[in-house]
Amino acid sequence: MSDVYIVDAVRTPVGRYRGSLANVRADHLGAYVLNALLDRTGVSAEHIDDVIFGCVTQVGEQSANIARTALLSAGWPESIPGLTIDRKCGSGEVAVHVGAGLIAAGSADLVVAGGAENMSRVRMGGNRDIHGEAFGWMIEDRFELTSQGEAAERLVDKWQLTRTELDEFAVKSHQRAARAAAEGYFKSEIVPIPVWDLQEKNNLDDVPEQLSEDETIRAGSNVEKLATLQSSFREDGRLTAGNSSQISDGAAVLLLASEEACIKYQLKPRARLVQFLTVGSDPTLMLTGPIAATRKVLEKTGLSVDDIDLFEVNEAFAPVPMGWAKELEVGDDKLNVNGGAIALGHPLGASGARIMTSLLNELERREGRYALQAICCAGGMGTATLIERL
């Protein structure tokens, strides 16, 4: 199997729920970052073998194979195919896995992988409204099926975390993201979005001309403010909107290449994909998959946590990375160092690619060697990817 390289990666700023990107379709966000990626790399669209997107709520304007509609919207040749996948919160990351697999197998040389989701326009879970109950009696006979919020509450029980500890973690996420934004750490990875040009034409009022920074970060967040929020999933629960990921809008893409393509098109790769996989986990606890996925990646590569310079574990809910850190014995000096989805938002299908883009940039900034990301997925799964800076 051939090595697979990350040539470059870009993302939109993350728009807050019903914020600046609410009038821009997800496929239009995807189209814009697709062309921005080509502008940065100098690659012609005609040389791209495939486009693979993650998208979770594939209904309405996100239902028509958004990878294909995005590339056609971008003006790319109709000969390029598109593939849209749903592995829940890990979709954008697994889009990279699928693209890398095609290259490693020799079936492609250049693949764009990423994801797009506009949660302001397409409601999370909206696809279930059309197709009825998500689970039938055959699976319900095997497992107690809970909501993700209840699963997160059970993680709080499992690791005996307090509401204050969860809120402190959330505040740290915002503080780290605010500092990173202020220091300009995100500037090289973000493509400013010309909102006025891309929005729906019948919504022309009160729209910013351009969005160039994440609008989800609350620099003034503090534990006292978060303590006033009501619990979201249990009457006496610990999980709130403040210590959970933010509903948001965005897109992100990466250019993946074979060694032959790098030589042929004179591309300078930024990182190598060392190992990537998805595991299944307890469908009731649902959110513990990143622990097993991380352990399996380390086992397959013969590396230990001490060999890894940076970790990103998606902050779907605060107890997910907190429990992961307890189990893997990883200090917070290596984990989500520039904030996570609590501060930066979680545009479902785009998040895996957004995280990988940010992780790559921070690994380069620190001149580290290895970085690993992991994401919990609804239904009880966990994704993980290990990259090596070149």
C-alpha positions as CSV (number, residue, x, y, z in Angstrom):
1,M,0.0,0.0,0.0
2,S,1.3,3.4,-1.0
3,D,1.9,6.4,1.4
4,V,-0.8,9.1,1.4
5,Y,0.1,12.7,2.0
6,I,-1.8,15.8,3.1
7,V,-0.8,18.6,0.7
8,D,-2.9,21.4,2.2
9,A,-6.1,22.0,4.2
10,V,-8.5,24.9,4.4
11,R,-11.7,25.7,6.2
12,T,-14.4,28.3,6.5
13,P,-14.7,30.3,9.7
14,V,-17.3,28.5,11.9
15,G,-20.6,30.4,12.0
16,R,-22.6,30.4,15.1
17,Y,-26.2,29.0,15.0
18,R,-28.4,31.3,13.0
19,G,-25.4,33.6,12.7
20,S,-23.5,35.1,9.7
21,L,-23.6,31.9,7.6
22,A,-27.3,31.1,8.1
23,N,-28.2,32.3,4.7
24,V,-25.5,30.4,2.9
25,R,-26.2,26.8,1.7
26,A,-23.8,24.1,2.9
27,D,-23.0,23.1,-0.7
28,H,-22.1,26.7,-1.5
29,L,-19.8,26.8,1.5
30,G,-18.2,23.6,0.2
31,A,-17.8,25.0,-3.3
32,Y,-16.0,28.0,-2.0
33,V,-13.5,26.1,0.0
34,L,-12.9,23.7,-2.9
35,N,-11.8,26.5,-5.1
36,A,-9.8,28.1,-2.2
37,L,-7.9,24.8,-1.9
38,L,-7.0,24.8,-5.6
39,D,-5.9,28.4,-5.4
40,R,-3.6,27.6,-2.5
41,T,-2.1,24.4,-4.1
42,G,-2.0,25.4,-7.7
43,V,-3.7,22.2,-8.7
44,S,-6.1,22.2,-11.6
45,A,-9.6,20.8,-10.9
46,E,-9.3,18.5,-13.9
47,H,-6.6,16.5,-12.1
48,I,-8.7,15.7,-9.1
49,D,-9.9,12.1,-9.2
50,D,-12.6,12.2,-6.6
51,V,-14.3,14.5,-4.0
52,I,-15.5,13.0,-0.8
53,F,-17.6,14.9,1.8
54,G,-19.0,14.0,5.2
55,C,-22.5,15.3,5.9
56,V,-24.7,14.0,8.7
57,T,-28.2,15.4,8.0
58,Q,-28.6,14.5,4.4
59,V,-32.1,16.0,3.9
60,G,-33.4,19.0,1.8
61,E,-30.6,21.1,0.4
62,Q,-28.0,18.7,1.9
63,S,-29.6,15.6,0.4
64,A,-28.4,15.5,-3.2
65,N,-24.9,14.1,-2.6
66,I,-23.4,17.3,-1.3
67,A,-19.9,16.4,-2.5
68,R,-21.1,16.3,-6.0
69,T,-23.3,19.4,-5.8
70,A,-20.5,21.3,-4.2
71,L,-17.9,20.5,-6.9
72,L,-20.4,21.3,-9.7
73,S,-21.3,24.5,-7.9
74,A,-17.6,25.3,-7.8
75,G,-17.4,25.0,-11.6
76,W,-15.3,21.9,-11.6
77,P,-15.5,19.4,-14.5
78,E,-18.5,17.2,-14.6
79,S,-16.2,14.2,-15.1
80,I,-15.2,14.4,-11.4
81,P,-17.4,12.1,-9.1
82,G,-18.5,13.0,-5.7
83,L,-19.2,10.8,-2.7
84,T,-21.1,11.8,0.5
85,I,-20.8,9.7,3.6
86,D,-22.4,9.6,7.1
87,R,-20.4,8.3,10.0
88,K,-22.1,10.8,12.3
89,C,-19.8,13.2,14.0
90,G,-16.8,11.5,12.5
91,S,-18.0,11.9,8.9
92,G,-15.5,14.6,7.9
93,E,-12.6,12.6,9.3
94,V,-13.8,9.4,7.7
95,A,-14.1,11.2,4.4
96,V,-10.3,11.6,4.7
97,H,-10.0,7.9,5.5
98,V,-11.9,6.9,2.4
99,G,-9.9,9.2,0.2
100,A,-6.7,8.0,1.6
101,G,-7.8,4.4,1.0
102,L,-8.4,5.1,-2.6
103,I,-5.0,6.5,-3.0
104,A,-3.2,3.8,-1.0
105,A,-4.9,1.2,-3.2
106,G,-3.7,2.8,-6.3
107,S,-7.2,3.8,-7.5
108,A,-6.6,7.5,-7.3
109,D,-3.8,10.0,-7.1
110,L,-5.5,13.2,-6.0
111,V,-8.5,13.3,-3.8
112,V,-10.2,16.2,-2.0
113,A,-11.8,15.1,1.3
114,G,-13.7,17.0,3.9
115,G,-17.2,17.9,4.8
116,A,-19.9,20.6,5.0
117,E,-22.9,21.2,7.2
118,N,-25.1,24.2,7.8
119,M,-27.0,23.4,11.0
120,S,-28.8,26.8,10.9
121,R,-30.5,25.7,7.6
122,V,-30.9,21.9,8.0
123,R,-32.0,20.9,11.4
124,M,-30.1,18.1,13.2
125,G,-32.2,15.0,13.1
126,G,-34.5,16.4,10.4
127,N,-34.0,13.3,8.3
128,R,-35.6,11.2,11.0
129,D,-38.8,13.3,10.8
130,I,-39.3,12.0,7.3
131,H,-38.3,8.4,7.6
132,G,-39.9,7.5,11.0
133,E,-38.3,5.8,13.9
134,A,-34.5,5.5,13.7
135,F,-34.4,2.2,15.6
136,G,-36.5,-1.0,15.2
137,W,-37.4,-3.6,17.9
138,M,-34.6,-5.9,16.8
139,I,-31.8,-3.5,17.9
140,E,-33.9,-2.4,20.9
141,D,-34.1,-6.0,22.1
142,R,-30.3,-6.0,22.4
143,F,-29.5,-2.5,23.7
144,E,-30.8,0.3,25.8
145,L,-30.8,3.1,23.4
146,T,-30.5,6.6,24.8
147,S,-30.0,10.1,23.5
148,Q,-26.5,11.4,23.1
149,G,-27.2,13.8,26.0
150,E,-28.2,11.0,28.3
151,A,-25.1,9.1,27.2
152,A,-23.0,12.1,28.1
153,E,-24.6,12.3,31.5
154,R,-23.7,8.6,32.1
155,L,-20.1,9.4,31.2
156,V,-20.2,12.1,33.9
157,D,-21.4,9.3,36.3
158,K,-18.8,6.9,35.1
159,W,-15.8,9.2,35.7
160,Q,-17.4,10.9,38.7
161,L,-17.1,14.4,37.2
162,T,-18.7,17.4,38.8
163,R,-20.7,20.2,37.2
164,T,-18.0,22.6,38.2
165,E,-15.3,20.5,36.5
166,L,-17.3,20.3,33.3
167,D,-17.8,24.1,33.3
168,E,-14.1,24.7,34.0
169,F,-13.2,22.6,31.0
170,A,-15.6,24.6,28.9
171,V,-14.2,27.9,30.0
172,K,-10.7,26.6,29.2
173,S,-11.9,25.7,25.7
174,H,-13.1,29.2,25.1
175,Q,-10.0,30.8,26.7
176,R,-7.7,28.7,24.5
177,A,-9.6,29.4,21.4
178,A,-9.7,33.1,22.1
179,R,-6.0,33.2,22.7
180,A,-5.3,31.2,19.5
181,A,-7.5,33.6,17.5
182,A,-5.9,36.7,19.0
183,E,-2.4,35.3,18.3
184,G,-3.5,34.6,14.7
185,Y,-3.0,30.9,14.9
186,F,-6.2,30.2,12.8
187,K,-5.5,32.9,10.2
188,S,-3.6,30.6,7.8
189,E,-6.2,27.9,7.8
190,I,-9.3,30.0,7.4
191,V,-10.7,31.2,4.1
192,P,-12.8,34.4,4.6
193,I,-16.3,33.8,3.3
194,P,-17.9,36.5,1.1
195,V,-21.3,36.1,2.8
196,W,-23.0,38.8,0.7
197,D,-22.1,37.0,-2.6
198,L,-22.9,33.4,-1.5
199,Q,-26.1,33.9,0.5
200,E,-29.6,33.2,-0.7
201,K,-30.6,36.1,-2.9
202,N,-34.0,36.6,-1.2
203,N,-32.3,37.3,2.1
204,L,-30.3,40.5,1.6
205,D,-30.8,42.4,4.9
206,D,-28.5,42.6,7.8
207,V,-25.8,40.3,6.4
208,P,-22.1,40.9,6.9
209,E,-20.1,41.4,3.7
210,Q,-17.5,38.9,4.8
211,L,-16.9,36.5,7.7
212,S,-13.2,36.0,8.4
213,E,-13.1,34.7,11.9
214,D,-14.9,32.0,14.0
215,E,-17.9,33.7,15.6
216,T,-18.5,30.9,18.2
217,I,-15.8,31.9,20.6
218,R,-16.9,33.6,23.8
219,A,-13.7,35.1,25.2
220,G,-15.5,36.3,28.3
221,S,-16.9,33.0,29.4
222,N,-16.5,32.1,33.0
223,V,-17.6,29.4,35.5
224,E,-20.0,31.8,37.3
225,K,-21.9,32.5,34.1
226,L,-22.0,28.8,33.1
227,A,-23.3,27.8,36.5
228,T,-26.5,29.7,35.8
229,L,-27.4,27.6,32.8
230,Q,-30.1,25.0,33.1
231,S,-29.3,21.3,32.5
232,S,-30.2,20.1,29.0
233,F,-30.8,16.4,29.3
234,R,-31.7,15.5,32.8
235,E,-33.8,17.4,35.4
236,D,-30.8,17.3,37.8
237,G,-28.2,16.9,35.1
238,R,-24.7,18.3,34.7
239,L,-24.6,18.8,31.0
240,T,-25.7,22.2,29.6
241,A,-25.5,24.2,26.4
242,G,-22.4,25.8,28.0
243,N,-20.3,22.6,28.4
244,S,-21.5,20.9,25.2
245,S,-20.5,21.5,21.6
246,Q,-22.2,24.4,19.7
247,I,-24.6,23.9,16.9
248,S,-22.9,25.7,14.0
249,D,-22.2,26.0,10.3
250,G,-19.1,25.5,8.2
251,A,-17.0,23.5,5.7
252,A,-13.4,22.2,5.5
253,V,-11.4,20.3,2.9
254,L,-8.0,18.7,2.5
255,L,-6.0,17.8,-0.6
256,L,-4.7,14.2,-0.4
257,A,-2.1,12.9,-2.8
258,S,0.0,9.9,-3.7
259,E,3.8,10.3,-3.8
260,E,3.6,10.0,-7.6
261,A,1.1,12.9,-7.8
262,C,3.4,15.1,-5.5
263,I,6.2,14.5,-8.0
264,K,4.1,14.9,-11.1
265,Y,2.5,18.2,-10.0
266,Q,5.4,19.5,-8.0
267,L,3.4,19.5,-4.7
268,K,5.1,19.8,-1.3
269,P,3.2,17.7,1.2
270,R,2.8,19.0,4.7
271,A,2.1,15.7,6.5
272,R,1.7,11.9,6.0
273,L,-1.2,9.9,7.1
274,V,0.4,7.2,9.3
275,Q,-2.7,5.3,10.5
276,F,-6.5,5.8,10.5
277,L,-9.4,3.6,11.6
278,T,-12.9,3.5,13.1
279,V,-14.0,1.2,15.9
280,G,-17.4,0.2,17.3
281,S,-18.2,0.8,21.0
282,D,-21.0,0.4,23.5
283,P,-24.1,1.8,21.8
284,T,-25.6,2.8,25.2
285,L,-22.7,4.8,26.5
286,M,-22.2,5.7,22.8
287,L,-19.4,8.3,23.3
288,T,-16.5,6.2,24.6
289,G,-15.3,5.1,21.1
290,P,-12.3,7.6,20.9
291,I,-10.7,5.7,23.8
292,A,-10.6,2.4,22.0
293,A,-9.8,4.0,18.6
294,T,-6.8,5.8,20.1
295,R,-5.5,2.6,21.8
296,K,-5.9,0.7,18.5
297,V,-4.0,3.3,16.5
298,L,-1.2,3.3,19.1
299,E,-1.1,-0.5,19.1
300,K,-1.0,-0.7,15.3
301,T,1.9,1.8,15.1
302,G,3.8,0.7,18.1
303,L,3.7,4.2,19.5
304,S,2.8,5.3,23.0
305,V,1.0,8.5,24.1
306,D,4.4,9.9,25.0
307,D,5.4,9.8,21.4
308,I,2.5,12.0,20.3
309,D,3.0,15.7,20.4
310,L,-0.6,16.8,20.1
311,F,-4.1,15.3,20.6
312,E,-7.5,16.5,19.5
313,V,-10.6,14.8,20.9
314,N,-13.8,16.3,19.7
315,E,-15.6,18.2,22.5
316,A,-19.1,16.9,21.6
317,F,-19.7,17.1,25.4
318,A,-17.1,18.0,28.0
319,P,-16.9,14.5,29.6
320,V,-15.8,13.0,26.3
321,P,-12.3,14.4,26.2
322,M,-12.2,14.6,30.0
323,G,-12.9,10.8,30.3
324,W,-10.5,10.1,27.4
325,A,-7.7,12.0,29.1
326,K,-8.3,10.0,32.3
327,E,-8.2,6.7,30.6
328,L,-5.2,7.5,28.4
329,E,-3.4,9.5,31.1
330,V,-2.8,12.5,28.8
331,G,-2.2,15.9,30.3
332,D,-4.1,19.0,29.1
333,D,-0.9,20.5,27.8
334,K,-1.2,18.2,24.8
335,L,-5.0,18.0,24.5
336,N,-7.2,20.5,22.5
337,V,-4.6,23.2,23.0
338,N,-6.4,25.8,20.9
339,G,-9.9,24.9,22.2
340,G,-12.4,22.5,20.7
341,A,-16.0,22.2,19.7
342,I,-17.3,23.8,22.9
343,A,-15.7,27.0,21.7
344,L,-15.2,26.5,18.0
345,G,-18.5,24.8,17.2
346,H,-19.4,21.4,15.8
347,P,-20.8,21.6,12.2
348,L,-21.3,17.8,12.2
349,G,-20.1,16.6,8.8
350,A,-17.4,19.2,8.6
351,S,-15.9,18.8,12.1
352,G,-13.5,15.9,11.4
353,A,-11.9,17.9,8.6
354,R,-11.9,21.1,10.5
355,I,-10.2,19.4,13.4
356,M,-7.6,17.9,11.1
357,T,-6.9,21.2,9.5
358,S,-6.4,23.0,12.8
359,L,-4.3,20.1,14.2
360,L,-2.0,20.1,11.2
361,N,-1.4,23.8,11.6
362,E,-0.7,23.6,15.3
363,L,1.7,20.6,14.8
364,E,3.6,22.7,12.3
365,R,3.6,25.8,14.6
366,R,5.1,23.7,17.4
367,E,7.4,21.8,15.0
368,G,6.2,18.5,16.5
369,R,6.3,15.1,14.7
370,Y,3.0,13.2,15.5
371,A,-0.5,14.3,16.1
372,L,-3.6,12.2,16.7
373,Q,-7.3,13.1,16.6
374,A,-10.3,11.1,17.7
375,I,-14.0,11.7,17.5
376,C,-17.0,10.0,19.2
377,C,-19.9,9.0,16.9
378,A,-23.6,8.5,17.5
379,G,-24.6,4.8,17.8
380,G,-21.4,3.9,19.5
381,M,-18.3,4.4,17.3
382,G,-15.0,6.1,17.5
383,T,-12.7,7.4,14.7
384,A,-9.0,8.1,15.0
385,T,-6.3,9.4,12.7
386,L,-2.5,9.7,13.3
387,I,-0.5,12.2,11.1
388,E,3.2,12.9,10.8
389,R,4.5,16.3,10.0
390,L,7.0,16.4,7.1
